[in-house]
Amino acid sequence: MARLIPLILIALAVWFWLRARRKTAAYMASYERPADRSGEGDEQRRDPPAPAA
């Protein structure tokens, strides 16, 4: 039992660390996503035609 407790604590620490990394990566991806999408509409948006003088 004395050997099992440190193994459980180490396993929990690794699990929480991996979970925090996954949540941080998801947060960073959601934070960066709007900046990536800003250029998507440029191909569809057109300038108004120049006036015929």
C-alpha positions in Angstrom: 0.0 0.0 0.0 2.9 2.4 0.8 4.2 1.9 -2.8 0.8 2.4 -4.3 0.1 5.8 -2.9 3.0 7.6 -4.6 2.2 5.9 -7.9 -1.4 7.1 -7.7 -0.3 10.6 -6.9 2.2 10.6 -9.8 -0.5 9.3 -12.1 -3.0 12.0 -11.0 -0.3 14.7 -11.5 0.4 13.5 -15.0 -3.4 13.2 -15.8 -4.0 16.8 -14.5 -1.0 18.1 -16.4 -2.1 16.5 -19.7 -5.7 17.7 -19.1 -4.4 21.3 -18.5 -2.3 21.1 -21.7 -5.3 20.0 -23.7 -7.5 22.7 -22.4 -4.7 25.3 -22.9 -4.3 24.2 -26.5 -8.0 24.4 -27.1 -8.1 27.9 -25.6 -5.2 29.1 -27.7 -6.8 27.6 -30.8 -10.1 29.4 -30.1 -8.2 32.6 -29.5 -6.2 32.4 -32.7 -9.1 31.2 -34.9 -10.9 34.6 -35.5 -7.6 36.1 -36.7 -7.2 33.3 -39.2 -10.8 33.7 -40.5 -10.4 37.4 -41.2 -8.7 36.7 -44.5 -11.3 34.3 -45.8 -13.8 36.8 -47.0 -11.2 38.8 -49.1 -11.7 36.7 -52.2 -15.5 37.1 -52.0 -15.5 40.8 -51.4 -15.2 43.0 -54.5 -14.4 46.7 -54.8 -17.2 48.8 -56.4 -16.6 49.4 -60.1 -14.8 52.6 -61.0 -17.1 55.3 -62.3 -17.0 55.9 -66.0 -15.8 59.4 -66.6 
